[in-house]
Amino acid sequence: MEATTFRAGLAVDLTVRISGGVEYKRTEKRAPRKVGTAVIEEWETEKTVANAAEWEKAVALRGDLRHSISRLCARTPLGDLLLIPPDRETDVRAALDAARSKVDAHNASASAHHLVMGCVLLRFVPEDEWTARSIRGEIFAVLTRMDQGIGNADAEAIREAADAAKRVLPMLTPVAAPVLEQAVEEARRAAREITRRIGKGGESAEAVIGEIMEHGTGRIADAMIYFAGTEEVKG
């Protein structure tokens, strides 16, 4: 049965930045000098923030706004482009509206540091070769972080990669989703073993990792092969 790896949906190109109230002054410390084929320049930079308290508030709000939207989406390697899972489109639109209201409220009282927020909603077309290749590359990178986390006995890195992979699951078709889902389950089992036996039990990391790899299901490796080589076809 022909099927694409990804389901059609929306993506959001999100930008949140701070405008105004910051000045930079650059001063050359010394004349450029050559070292072999390279040219070395040294500069000093002086940064002036007009209203420190307001700047800190704007920086914190900028981070909160980005998180309120990105946590509902799947990240991509395409700058600030975020994929919106089909079952979260309503939530994302509500989060965008709430973020806009917070930006307006901040700017109404700001004297120097204003927030600028912009977003463009795009239709995600899974049949597009470049788009599909880019998203497959992101999934492959997440799977690689899972695998490396196991090899390094880093439970936190494994969980972070598994969480990132889980956000992509709603974008996958019923054919592709189980491949990634089973890899996530294997990664989470490994993270629990590492935490229980190495972090709390004090067992040898080398021995535990060896046992995890020996008795693993191979689902992470299978998923890496799948998403590295899947050919998109129109169904």
Steps between C-alpha positions, in 0.01 A plus 500: 500500500644833396516765771710799583694513821332822609144623530397831348468787745607851588834651595565832670798725432531683833704807586511674837764770548574807709521834324654823625684619806835330436807663348836345414826689462795316348856624541802349331751386763793471265578510131434180305798265489587206276587157632586275210207520260260626767415858599425563868294797615422590862203711601335610824122522511309727739132419544258756644155387616261791549283340770656194665187387688281535193758319287510202738122487502490505120763226473309277743169561323657429160615160626162423657314589181720283282466208741121533524478432126800276429400253774190418297692448176769284350830674433663491159853576378356786296571799721196600707259285298285281725268220390151505649362152566147473354346435841659813648411763240226650721735512800777666297265765364379572855861522621583745220203719595602493867859586410385795288299634793805480728714680241243779473479531878878523534535755221224719645712572807851464355718810477800363308492124438206390287412150388440419135319176425423360161382166370414357162286188476603274215345189356731201554507288184650158578541413132751782455844337474699772676255536784476127563878459479553779752256356752640151458841650571370654822353168612825323416691756709268441797545124468876550488484698825305213658763249389787718617325562832483126561866459409593781740266379777336843489139445606412869476621525139303187413180642650543835326543325163203271571282801586604671175416187301163467672402849379548386141281189536167673418653610165565141392270264314380173660771327296791708632384591852554153656861496378582816694273416792675168562839673489379751760378217724838327476681824581282566805561148629874556467475833683313335787760223525786752501333709770410201716821301472771760444360820650339339805654152520860596436559223246775525240388715206696283258333181620149648498540652155634173365202313639252754362652473155516121513136458600358797308233452235692689233205732441712816509736362235203385291344846520829666400511283189133566425513878525837524329380312194122535471397608153194725490233394252165653431218288631 
